[in-house]
């Protein structure tokens, strides 16, 4: 579980190389006693870049990230992937790993 509790909180993925990285995130928003499920399918990441994969929640809303799936669909290239959480000022690395092709 990963909580995004302000309008500046984000989850980002940084890729080290041109590849074909696909990201799926499932989350639940909580606001005033109402729970609303949601999900994000990030378009394929095909360059070395930092990409927001879970956006900030609305004001007075907490977002609970339930699942994050990251795959490398490139036929031949490995890619180092770093996942971080930022509060808008301070990024914190959560994990970093190398995804093999396919």
C-alpha positions in Angstrom: 0.0 0.0 0.0 1.3 3.5 -0.9 -0.6 6.6 0.2 -0.8 9.8 -1.8 -2.4 12.3 0.6 -1.7 15.7 -0.9 -2.4 17.4 -4.3 1.4 17.3 -4.8 2.0 13.6 -4.3 2.9 11.5 -7.4 4.3 8.1 -8.2 6.8 8.2 -11.1 8.8 5.7 -13.1 12.2 6.5 -14.5 13.6 4.4 -17.4 17.3 4.2 -18.3 17.0 3.4 -22.0 14.8 3.3 -25.0 12.6 0.3 -24.5 8.8 -0.5 -24.4 7.8 -0.2 -20.8 4.1 -0.6 -19.9 2.7 0.4 -16.5 -0.6 -0.4 -14.9 -1.7 1.0 -11.6 -4.9 0.3 -9.5 -5.9 2.6 -6.7 -8.8 3.7 -4.5 -9.6 7.3 -3.6 -11.2 8.2 -0.3 -13.0 11.4 0.3 -15.6 12.2 3.0 -16.4 8.5 3.6 -16.8 7.7 -0.1 -14.4 5.2 -1.7 -13.9 5.4 -5.5 -11.8 2.8 -7.3 -9.7 3.8 -10.2 -6.9 2.7 -12.5 -4.3 4.1 -14.9 -2.9 2.5 -18.0 0.2 4.5 -18.9 1.0 4.7 -22.6 4.2 2.7 -23.5 7.3 4.4 -22.3 9.7 4.2 -25.3 12.5 6.5 -24.3 14.8 7.1 -21.3 12.5 9.4 -19.3 10.7 10.1 -16.0 7.0 9.5 -16.3 4.2 10.1 -13.8 2.3 6.8 -13.5 -0.1 7.7 -10.6 -1.3 11.3 -10.5 -2.1 13.4 -7.5 -5.4 13.0 -5.8 -7.9 15.9 -5.7 -8.1 18.2 -2.8 -9.4 16.6 0.4 -8.9 13.2 -1.1 -6.5 10.4 -0.2 -5.3 8.0 -2.9 -4.3 4.4 -1.8 -2.2 2.7 -4.5 -3.1 -1.0 -4.3 -1.2 -2.4 -7.3 1.6 -1.3 -9.6 2.6 -3.6 -12.5 5.6 -2.7 -14.8 6.6 -4.8 -17.8 9.2 -4.6 -20.6 7.7 -5.6 -23.9 10.8 -4.8 -25.9 12.1 -7.7 -28.0 15.7 -7.4 -27.1 16.6 -4.5 -24.8 16.9 -4.6 -21.0 15.9 -1.5 -19.1 16.7 -0.3 -15.5 13.5 1.1 -13.9 13.3 3.2 -10.8 10.0 3.9 -9.0 9.8 6.9 -6.7 7.2 8.8 -4.7 7.4 12.6 -4.5 5.5 15.1 -2.4 6.2 17.7 -5.0 9.5 18.7 -3.4 11.3 15.6 -2.1 11.5 12.5 -4.3 12.1 9.2 -2.4 13.3 6.1 -4.4 11.0 3.2 -3.5 12.7 0.5 -5.7 15.0 0.1 -8.7 15.5 -3.0 -10.8 16.4 -4.2 -14.3 13.7 -5.6 -16.5 14.8 -8.1 -19.0 13.3 -8.1 -22.5 9.9 -9.7 -23.0 
